[in-house]
Amino acid sequence: MLAGSITNAKLANSGVTLNSQSLSLGGTLTLDTDNIGEGSTNEYFTNTRARTALSVTSSTGLSYNNSTGVFAGLDATASVKGVASFASANFTVTSGAVSITGVDGGTY
């Protein structure tokens, strides 16, 4: 012990209490989220909070399930920019751009 030091036993208060956890002076204490209350501004992460913070706008071609956190592509319609399929003989797709490569002369 260093010269002039006072032992914990000689102190009136030789420890502290943090969130109902006792700590002797000079000791260590590990706290986790079970020991520390959540604040009103800084809240703990939960899957439910993350999932409810996300949404998709209609006509984007996506759906979102906030119970599972899964995004999915919707089939394309006249009003929804969604997922579409094309016959490869008549169309090519490069980086998302669709080009007509051949027309069969059918009725339109």
Secondary structure, 3 states (H helix, E strand, C coil): CCCCCCCHHHCCCCEEEECCEEEECCCCCCCCCCCCCCCCCCCCCCHHHHHHCCCCCCCCCEEEECCCCEEEECECCCCCCCECCCCCCCEEEECCEEEECCCCCCCC
